[in-house]
Amino acid sequence: MLGILYVVSTPIGNLEDITYRAVRILKEVDWIACEDTRTTGHLLHHYGIQTRMVSYHDHNEAERSKELFARLIAGEKGALVSDAGTPLISDPGFRIVRGALEAGIRVEPLPGPSAILAALAVSGLPTDQFHFGGFLPPKQGARTRVLEALRNEDATLVFYETPHRIVEALADIAATMGPREVVVARELTKLHEEVLRGTADQIRATLDARDSVRGEFVVLIAKATGSEEGGLSVEDAITRLEAAGVPRMDAIKTVAKERGLNKRDVYKLVNTK
């Protein structure tokens, strides 16, 4: 008889944010696959859980999946957790879940904490539609291209960001998105929880003025309203994109597409002055 793989959500900060069912399942399974045994060990110790842990992270996911997959086929029950929140959401786990499903192994989700949903709930931004983009690219050029591609999205945009890139990311959001509403949630459910609201420029200035910027960030950007371009001319819109790091030809293509213009006409317009 095949085993069962439980995908278990764990606290993103406050250890009390875990379900009764999650605690029970973590006690009953044969093993718990986790990113960092020290982090998960702290949670297990808090709840008196003595189940054996197995490391499962980005660097060993391919090889370790085969081992855990074999155990599930042999009839064992296992739990997959991440360091915090819901597994597979910008965390490892896809290989083993996909493999288990393809082999007919039962996969059960144990829902619970998620930084994305927690941030959305307190943001004050529309939640009927949202686009989660994971972590923004670390390099400015790629980051700006991602933001440009989503600039007219009719949904609240949600991203994760690191403390050493948050100020730069906010600068790019300001340059790309304009003065629309932005919310930055930091250290949700933890001692130093903070939610900052304003434009990207305003929040960037607040963080940039601090001696240090720490914590885990969720960045939320209000959906497009159709007014970001304001009275910008075609030339000025292209110049703004170039200032944000977008190559000139890409900027021309982007502006042409957004305004329903032929890119050749836009190219001639800005290169014959």
C-alpha positions in Angstrom: 0.0 0.0 0.0 1.3 3.4 -1.0 2.1 6.0 1.7 0.8 9.6 2.0 2.7 12.9 1.6 1.3 15.7 3.7 2.2 19.3 2.7 2.2 21.1 6.0 2.1 24.9 6.5 4.0 26.1 9.5 4.3 29.5 11.3 5.9 32.4 9.5 7.0 33.9 12.8 4.8 33.4 15.8 4.9 29.8 16.8 1.3 29.8 18.0 0.2 30.2 14.3 -0.1 26.5 13.6 -3.2 24.3 13.4 -4.1 21.4 15.8 -4.2 19.1 12.8 -0.7 20.1 11.7 0.7 19.3 15.1 -1.0 15.9 15.1 0.2 15.0 11.7 3.8 16.0 12.4 3.7 13.7 15.4 2.2 10.8 13.4 4.3 10.7 10.2 7.4 8.6 9.7 9.6 11.6 8.7 9.5 15.3 8.2 11.3 16.8 5.1 12.4 20.3 5.9 14.8 23.0 4.6 16.8 23.6 7.8 16.6 21.1 10.5 17.6 23.7 13.1 14.7 26.0 12.2 12.1 23.1 12.1 13.7 21.6 15.1 12.9 24.7 17.1 9.2 24.3 16.1 9.1 20.6 16.9 10.7 21.1 20.3 8.2 23.7 21.1 5.3 21.2 20.5 7.1 18.1 21.8 7.3 16.5 18.4 10.0 13.9 18.1 9.6 12.8 14.5 12.8 12.3 12.6 13.7 15.2 10.3 15.3 14.9 6.8 16.9 17.9 5.2 15.3 18.9 1.9 16.4 22.1 0.2 17.4 23.7 -3.1 20.8 22.1 -3.2 19.8 18.5 -2.6 16.2 18.5 -3.8 16.8 16.4 -6.9 18.7 13.6 -5.1 16.7 13.7 -1.9 13.4 13.5 -3.7 14.3 10.1 -5.1 15.0 8.8 -1.6 11.8 10.2 -0.1 9.8 9.1 -3.1 11.0 5.5 -2.6 9.9 5.7 1.0 6.4 6.8 0.0 6.1 4.0 -2.5 7.1 1.6 0.3 4.2 2.8 2.3 5.7 5.4 4.6 3.9 8.6 5.6 5.9 11.8 5.3 5.4 15.5 5.9 6.9 18.3 3.8 7.5 21.6 5.5 9.4 24.8 4.7 11.2 27.0 7.1 8.1 29.2 7.3 4.7 29.4 5.7 3.3 27.2 3.0 5.7 24.8 1.2 6.4 25.2 -2.6 5.6 29.0 -2.5 9.0 30.3 -3.5 10.4 27.3 -1.6 11.5 23.7 -2.6 9.1 20.8 -2.8 7.8 20.7 -6.4 9.8 17.7 -7.4 8.6 15.4 -4.7 4.9 16.6 -4.9 4.9 16.2 -8.7 6.6 12.8 -8.5 4.2 11.6 -5.8 1.1 12.6 -7.9 2.4 11.0 -11.0 2.9 7.7 -9.1 -0.6 7.8 -7.7 0.6 8.6 -4.2 -1.9 10.6 -2.1 -0.9 14.2 -1.4 -2.8 16.0 1.3 -2.5 19.8 2.0 -2.6 21.1 5.5 -3.4 24.8 5.0 -2.1 27.5 7.3 0.2 30.5 7.4 1.2 32.3 4.3 3.1 35.7 4.2 1.4 36.5 0.9 -2.2 36.1 2.2 -1.3 37.8 5.6 0.1 40.8 3.8 -2.9 41.0 1.4 -5.3 40.9 4.3 -3.9 43.9 6.0 -2.8 45.9 3.0 -6.0 47.7 2.3 -5.5 47.0 -1.4 -8.1 45.1 -3.5 -7.9 41.4 -3.0 -10.4 40.2 -5.6 -7.5 39.7 -8.0 -3.8 39.5 -7.3 -0.7 38.5 -9.1 2.1 36.9 -7.1 5.5 37.2 -8.8 7.8 35.6 -6.2 11.1 37.3 -5.6 11.9 40.2 -8.0 15.1 39.6 -10.1 18.3 40.8 -8.2 19.6 42.8 -11.2 18.1 46.2 -12.0 17.6 45.6 -15.7 15.8 42.3 -15.3 13.8 43.7 -12.4 12.7 46.7 -14.4 11.6 44.5 -17.3 9.5 42.3 -15.0 7.8 45.4 -13.5 7.3 46.9 -17.0 5.6 43.7 -18.2 3.1 43.9 -15.2 2.6 47.7 -15.2 -0.9 47.5 -16.7 -2.0 44.4 -14.9 -5.5 44.8 -13.6 -4.7 43.1 -10.2 -2.8 43.9 -7.0 0.9 42.9 -7.6 2.6 41.0 -4.8 6.3 40.2 -4.5 8.8 39.0 -1.9 12.0 41.0 -1.4 15.2 40.8 0.6 16.4 43.4 3.1 19.5 44.2 1.0 17.5 44.9 -2.2 14.3 46.4 -0.9 15.4 50.1 -1.2 16.7 49.6 -4.8 13.5 47.6 -5.7 11.3 50.4 -4.4 13.3 52.9 -6.5 12.6 50.8 -9.6 9.0 50.4 -8.7 8.7 54.2 -8.4 10.4 54.8 -11.8 8.3 52.1 -13.5 4.9 52.2 -11.9 4.6 55.9 -11.0 3.0 57.3 -7.9 0.5 54.5 -7.3 -0.2 53.1 -3.8 2.3 50.7 -2.4 2.3 48.6 0.8 5.4 47.0 2.3 4.9 44.4 5.1 7.9 43.5 7.1 8.4 40.7 9.7 4.8 39.7 9.7 3.6 38.0 13.0 7.0 38.6 14.5 8.1 41.0 17.3 9.0 43.9 15.0 6.1 43.5 12.6 5.6 46.6 10.5 3.3 47.7 7.6 4.3 50.8 5.6 1.9 52.5 3.3 2.4 55.3 0.7 4.1 55.6 -2.7 7.2 53.6 -3.5 9.3 56.8 -3.2 7.8 57.6 0.2 8.5 54.1 1.6 11.9 54.0 0.0 12.9 57.3 1.7 11.6 56.0 5.1 13.7 52.8 4.8 16.7 54.5 3.3 16.9 56.9 6.3 17.4 54.0 8.7 20.8 52.8 9.9 20.0 49.3 8.8 17.1 47.5 7.0 16.3 44.0 8.3 13.6 41.4 8.0 11.6 39.6 5.4 9.5 41.8 3.1 6.3 41.4 1.1 5.8 44.2 -1.4 2.3 45.0 -2.7 1.5 47.4 -5.5 -1.9 48.8 -6.4 -3.3 47.7 -9.7 -3.1 49.9 -12.8 -5.6 52.7 -13.0 -4.8 53.9 -16.5 -3.6 57.2 -15.2 0.1 56.5 -14.5 1.2 58.0 -17.8 -0.6 61.2 -17.0 0.4 63.9 -19.6 3.7 62.2 -20.5 4.7 62.5 -24.1 5.9 59.5 -26.0 9.5 60.8 -25.8 9.2 61.4 -22.1 7.7 58.0 -21.5 10.6 56.3 -23.3 13.2 58.5 -21.4 11.6 57.4 -18.1 12.0 53.8 -19.0 15.6 54.3 -20.1 16.4 56.0 -16.8 15.0 52.9 -15.0 17.5 50.7 -16.9 15.4 49.5 -19.8 17.3 49.3 -23.1 16.2 52.0 -25.6 14.7 49.6 -28.2 12.8 47.7 -25.5 11.5 51.0 -24.1 10.3 52.0 -27.6 8.5 48.7 -28.0 6.9 49.0 -24.6 5.6 52.5 -25.1 4.3 51.6 -28.6 2.4 48.6 -27.3 0.9 50.4 -24.4 -0.3 53.3 -26.5 -1.5 51.2 -29.5 1.1 52.7 -31.8 3.2 51.1 -34.5 6.7 50.6 -33.1 8.3 51.8 -36.4 6.3 55.1 -36.2 7.5 55.6 -32.6 11.1 54.8 -33.5 10.9 57.4 -36.3 9.3 59.9 -34.0 12.0 59.8 -31.4 14.9 59.5 -33.7 14.2 62.3 -36.2 14.1 65.1 -33.8 
